[in-house]
């Protein structure tokens, strides 16, 4: 079973908790030898909704090449 964590930016949502859950999901899919960044960067946009997804989409494509840059 796959759990999808969506963060919408609403004041009632806890971004720290959502991020921790997102990282747990990513780690459960990671194959040995795969870079951590690659999977996280691919999946992260799918964990967002509404205003937060619009915020991320406002950045130029390829601007964030690593997970640390995104953070």
Secondary structure by P-SEA (a helix, b strand, c coil): cbbbbbbcccccccaaaaaaaaaaaaaaaccccccaaaaaaaccccccccaaaaaaacccccccccccccc
